[in-house]
Amino acid sequence: MRTSILSILIALTVIMAGPLAFAGQDQAQEQVTKSAETLTETSEAVEMIEVTDQLAAEASEDCTNSADDDGDEKIDCEDTDCVEDPNCKGGY
């Protein structure tokens, strides 16, 4: 997903910069710089989403620590993630 978003943004940058060459070198350079900044910000946002998704996928309930480890407001044996845990005797 990240690659396709970056490819689209690069293509848009090239498309937007093309007509600006006729408007003057300074204006064209300014637009390319702004496009590059937007591309960088978008790339950083995509990376943050990927990290957030990865952390969410890695979050799991520890069925023995009296805490809500995965953020679903269920603690230990009350959490459906603990249904198979021997400490919960197969139930929740």
N, C-alpha and C positions, 0 to 999 in steps of 0.2 A: 504494500500500500504506500509506504513511504517513497519508494522509487517512482511510482506513477505520479504522485502529487508533485514531487520535485521535477519530473520530466515536463509536466504540464506547466509549472511555473517558469521553468527555463524557456520553454517554447513561447510563452506569453511575453517574457522579457524580450526575447529576440524580435517577436512580432511588433511589440510596442516601440522598441528602439529604432527599428527600420525607418519609419516615416520621419522620425525626429532628426535624422541626419540632414534633412533639407531645412530644418528650422534653425540650424546653427550648432556648432560643435559644443558650445557650453550648455545649451539646453539639452542636447542629446546626452551629454555626459551626466548631467544632473538627473535625468530620467532613468538612465541605466543604474546610477548609484541608488536611487530610490527603489527601483525594482530589485536590485541586489539586497537591499536592506529588508524589503518585504519577503524575499525568498529566504533570507536567513531567519527572520522571525517565524515564518511558517514552518521551516525545517525544525526549529527549536520546539515549536508547539507540537509538531508531529512526534518528535522524540519524547516529549513529556507525556503524551498520550500513550505511547508504546511502553514507557516505564511504568506508568500508572496501571495499565492493563497487565503487565508482567507481575507487578506487586500484588494486584488483586488475585491473579491466578495462583500465586504462591501462598497467599494467606490461607491458613488452615486452622481448624480448631484443635487446641491441645485439650484433650478430654479429662485432664486431671489437675488443672491449675486454678480453678474457680475464676476464670476470666473469659471474656468474650474475645477470643483471638482473631476471629474472622469478621467481626463487625456486623453480625446479623442479629444482634440483641438476644442471643441464646447462649447460655453458659454450659460448658461441659456436656453432661449427659442429656440436657434439654435440647442440645443442638443435633440436628439430623445428621451432621457429619460424624457424630459419635455412635451411630446406631450399631456399628460393627465392633466398636471398641470393647475389649474384655472388661474394662473397668465399669462399663455401663450395662453389662449383662445383656447385650443385644437389644436394648431398648432405649428410648429417649423420652 
